[in-house]
Amino acid sequence: MTFKVAIIGRPNVGKSTLFNKLVGKRLALVDDTPGVTRDRRLADAHIGGLYFQVIDTAGLEEAAGGTLESRMREQTEIAIAEADICLFLIDARAGLNPADKAFADILRRAGKPVIAVANKFEGKAGEPGYYDAFSLGFGQPVPLSAEHGIGFSDLHDAIVDAIGRERAYPDEEDEFGADDDLSEIEFPDGFDEDDDSVDITKPLRIAVVGRPNAGKSTLINQMIGQERLLTGPEAGITRDSIAVDWEWQGRPVRLFDTAGMRKKARVQEKLEKLSVADGLRAMQFAEVVIVLIDATIPFEKQDLQIADLIIREGRAPVIALNKWDLIDDRQEALAELLEKAERLLPQVKGLKVVPMSGMTGEGLARLMDAVFEVHKTWNRRIATARLNRWLDGVIYHHPPPAVAGRRIKIKYMTQVKARPPTFVVSCSRPEALPTSYERYLVNSLREEFKLWSVPIRLLMRKSDNPFSNRARKR
């Protein structure tokens, strides 16, 4: 069984930089601005052959109750309670200050093993702060430079001593830090038989995206039944994309909370740009993306742009109309919003639109039913023989138009991949086939094979001429 290590300290002492180094990739946002991290983030980490889980936390600050800073501190205190070991980071260049000593008392009262880490130790400027760290009473500090990769062997030894060698290196070997294989093979052979099966052992990756203050973190907290993510009336609380593991009716799920996405012209600060970029990466690696829309101000231009981006990325979209508990005439409002969704998002026919409330939990079951239904369709595979029988009938009833006096000949179709359903059509002159006819094929595909609610990719390929390399007979 693995153990957890929480990284604790004041704002801007390098906690997220150390977190990224331990994880081996840039998961947490890093910036010179204090207070970048707000929610706690858990990930698999390693130093050499030592594997464990690490928790990145918000900077500890003195704050009055009810403020955003106090809610951030509560998240850090939860991380301390969950952890087996705490790494207490100080800025070796700045030295100790009264806040460091106050927070050291908090860690002592928690009763967890604590390792003092003097970060930013590179060069001679960090030596005074390193020696000051002895006064914290946590034993010999570890001199470290997370940014430059200095001192990690000493940190490894300190963690092993704190947790015990038997627990640090158990006999059984577990897997940590292994990402799911998300690579997709381009254009394999066509499928021989229909397949709607989905691997239910792997967590279903669901990203929740939307404009600021749409209620994304509130929805995820309602799903998992605990205050895991920071919420509040302030817009733009979430900055990092936080992954939360959950289970719905026995099926493992990994939820990704993301930062609110404003119009590009309004995003000026570097930190907000980093937050939005982090959210876009989470969306690209998700399977299903829930577009959370404020039902009181629905289908703003930014909502439509976010949905269009998801469709172009080939993810499976579900529209969630949040704050439904604030709507008075629900029947009339729902009919109007369904009509708007169909009219404003024609790229995908049959979009799932679910009214719900992240605050009360109303409609959550319907939302998850829609998510799993769309995910199943997104994984749909259709046999090549069945596709071509359908294609023959479609061409017979509505043949391709003649362009410049020459008829375009469509020979066959095959599905080359799922996630999303992608089809290749072999024809004589793909560049001349009108876009309207391609739309006709896509819409007919949806109706025949029930491919509603997901994007469909149709690729036109020119077939090879078997006589192109033969010499003409004289």
Stockholm file with secondary structure:
# STOCKHOLM 1.0

chainA/1-474         MTFKVAIIGRPNVGKSTLFNKLVGKRLALVDDTPGVTRDRRLADAHIGGLYFQVIDTAGLEEAAGGTLESRMREQTEIAIAEADICLFLIDARAGLNPADKAFADILRRAGKPVIAVANKFEGKAGEPGYYDAFSLGFGQPVPLSAEHGIGFSDLHDAIVDAIGRERAYPDEEDEFGADDDLSEIEFPDGFDEDDDSVDITKPLRIAVVGRPNAGKSTLINQMIGQERLLTGPEAGITRDSIAVDWEWQGRPVRLFDTAGMRKKARVQEKLEKLSVADGLRAMQFAEVVIVLIDATIPFEKQDLQIADLIIREGRAPVIALNKWDLIDDRQEALAELLEKAERLLPQVKGLKVVPMSGMTGEGLARLMDAVFEVHKTWNRRIATARLNRWLDGVIYHHPPPAVAGRRIKIKYMTQVKARPPTFVVSCSRPEALPTSYERYLVNSLREEFKLWSVPIRLLMRKSDNPFSNRARKR
#=GR chainA/1-474 SS CCCEEEEEESTTSSHHHHHHHHHTSCCSCCCSSTTCCCSCEEEEEEETTEEEEEEECCCCCCCCTTSHHHHHHHHHHHHHHHCSEEEEEEETTTCCCHHHHHHHHHHHHHTCCEEEEEESCCSGGGHHHHHHGGGGSSSSCEECBTTTTBSHHHHHHHHHHHHCHHHHSCSSCCCCSCCCCCCCCSSCCCCSSCBCCCCSSSCEEEEEEESTTSSHHHHHHHHHTSCCSCCCSSTTCCCSCEEEEEEETTEEEEEEECCCCCCGGGCCSHHHHHHHHHHHHHHHHCSEEEEEEETTSCSCHHHHHHHHHHHHHTCEEEEEEECGGGCSSHHHHHHHHHHHHHHHCTTSTTCCEEECCTTTCTTHHHHHHHHHHHHHHHTCBCCHHHHHHHHHHHHHHSCCCEETTEECCEEEEEEEETTTTEEEEEESCGGGSCHHHHHHHHHHHHHHHTCTTSCCEEEEEECCCTTTTSCCCC
#=GC SS_cons         CCCEEEEEESTTSSHHHHHHHHHTSCCSCCCSSTTCCCSCEEEEEEETTEEEEEEECCCCCCCCTTSHHHHHHHHHHHHHHHCSEEEEEEETTTCCCHHHHHHHHHHHHHTCCEEEEEESCCSGGGHHHHHHGGGGSSSSCEECBTTTTBSHHHHHHHHHHHHCHHHHSCSSCCCCSCCCCCCCCSSCCCCSSCBCCCCSSSCEEEEEEESTTSSHHHHHHHHHTSCCSCCCSSTTCCCSCEEEEEEETTEEEEEEECCCCCCGGGCCSHHHHHHHHHHHHHHHHCSEEEEEEETTSCSCHHHHHHHHHHHHHTCEEEEEEECGGGCSSHHHHHHHHHHHHHHHCTTSTTCCEEECCTTTCTTHHHHHHHHHHHHHHHTCBCCHHHHHHHHHHHHHHSCCCEETTEECCEEEEEEEETTTTEEEEEESCGGGSCHHHHHHHHHHHHHHHTCTTSCCEEEEEECCCTTTTSCCCC
//
